[in-house]
Amino acid sequence: MNPIVRNIPSVSSIISDKRIEELSQEISTENVIYLVRKHLNSLRNKENLSLNEAQSESIVQEVLNLAKSEWPDWPIPVINGTGVILHTNLGRSPLSKSAIAASIKAAQGYSDLELDLETGKRGSRQKSIINILNQLTGSDDALVVNNTASALLLSLTSLAKGGEVIISRSQAIEIGGGFRIPDVLVQSGAKLIEVGTTNRTYVQDYVNAITENTKAILVMHASNYKVMGFTHEPKINELSEIAQNHQIPLIHDVGSGCIKDSTKFGLSPEPRPQDSINSGADICMFSGDKLLGGPQAGIIVGKKSYISKISKHPLSRAIRIDKINLAALYATLIHYIKDEVEENIPIWQMISTTQTSLLERAQTICDQINPEVSITKTSATIGGGSLPGETLDSYALKIESNTINDLSYKLRTTKNPIMSRIEDSCLLIDLMTIPPEFDEILIKELNRILI
Ligand SMILES: *Cc1c(COP(=O)(O)O)cnc(C)c1O
């Protein structure tokens, strides 16, 4: 043991310091004792503890500092200049104004969340959203849970436990964050039957694999990677026919929940939930906070008999969606009903921004800042494991500097943090992912940092 440890003063001697007493008035004695203990413990465990660090004065200073850093404001809003629209580390999709308003309504007081105001009786929190989802996707029932990873686990557990699930070899994928389809199947208690090859799988491969133990066919949209060249996958309507003949469900995970036609925005076709249902999928699931542009949620739509089985499974209660996200999701879906997506949902506003307006903004910003900043054409991406390799033409502010990492650090740690990206040793701040109302703050921060 380091002999200096014996010099460390007691908790009581520290908390009797006048400055620490004042701190106790502010944040409570319990919290102060917690901080003092935490700091003293870290000193005791320190390898080369110095005499100075063990002295009362430096301990008091350190505890005062800790009090400032222990409970910081969180989360901190960030200006996303990365050009990645669905940036998972930055919270994926920002919400529309009415989705924000709806979530505030749900959060701030009591509401008719699970109550029918007409009859005064208990209702279902899913009721209103089921109608909207049926209207949008052509399904006849729906269930919303907390995310799509859990929606998949729930669907497989309730429909295929103890049986076999057939999946194409090219679709036994990892979605991200270590969430792998083979592992999900193990968790659900179903056996994975892989068919076909990595690049080509035919209808006949599925037919050959069906046994009396087959409980479902699973089709996963390969959201985050692309198999190109000599490839083949059966269509949903072909697989639906086989599933129907054998009276097993066809489960289709479309991933991003793109209800709009992505090709109208210069992107590759992204599978749409309504097309999946229309082609005969019995269960289709998708994410709330990817290309749907809403809050985190896992949306399951499909045939009544299957959805009802899924809803009744005990796991569905364990992964129930919370009221705040549900309210935001409802308001997001209303934009689709009203056909006002590009005007109101932030990610679709970004995707549909014109080149001209991006360039105009870039010029306006440049005129107001340091001459070292120039404008460059860039490629923004969708991100969030959607549409891999796809880019959208955009414009960025470009800063050349010998201390690029320093600059990127400064931008990240300023009062209004700005996330940039580095390309060819230049720092880029992509304007596609920055809503125009942030331009003023961006100008202020850049003028302060680039002196
Ligand atoms: C992203 C994704 C998921 C997971 O969705 P979360 O809502 O993030 O849980 C599942 N399946 C596919 C195909 C995906 O792309």
PDBQT file of the ligand as one rigid body, heavy atoms in Angstrom, charges set to zero:
ROOT
HETATM    1  C1  LIG A 501     -32.772  -1.473 -38.223  1.00  0.00    +0.000 C 
HETATM    2  C2  LIG A 501     -33.367  -2.777 -38.440  1.00  0.00    +0.000 A 
HETATM    3  C3  LIG A 501     -33.891  -3.499 -37.373  1.00  0.00    +0.000 A 
HETATM    4  C4  LIG A 501     -33.834  -2.990 -35.969  1.00  0.00    +0.000 C 
HETATM    5  O1  LIG A 501     -34.685  -1.889 -35.813  1.00  0.00    +0.000 OA
HETATM    6  P1  LIG A 501     -34.684  -1.065 -34.450  1.00  0.00    +0.000 P 
HETATM    7  O2  LIG A 501     -35.985  -0.308 -34.512  1.00  0.00    +0.000 OA
HETATM    8  O3  LIG A 501     -33.482  -0.208 -34.479  1.00  0.00    +0.000 OA
HETATM    9  O4  LIG A 501     -34.667  -2.034 -33.323  1.00  0.00    +0.000 OA
HETATM   10  C5  LIG A 501     -34.457  -4.722 -37.632  1.00  0.00    +0.000 A 
HETATM   11  N1  LIG A 501     -34.491  -5.228 -38.886  1.00  0.00    +0.000 NA
HETATM   12  C6  LIG A 501     -34.000  -4.548 -39.946  1.00  0.00    +0.000 A 
HETATM   13  C7  LIG A 501     -34.087  -5.169 -41.295  1.00  0.00    +0.000 C 
HETATM   14  C8  LIG A 501     -33.430  -3.299 -39.761  1.00  0.00    +0.000 A 
HETATM   15  O5  LIG A 501     -32.950  -2.624 -40.807  1.00  0.00    +0.000 OA
ENDROOT
TORSDOF 0
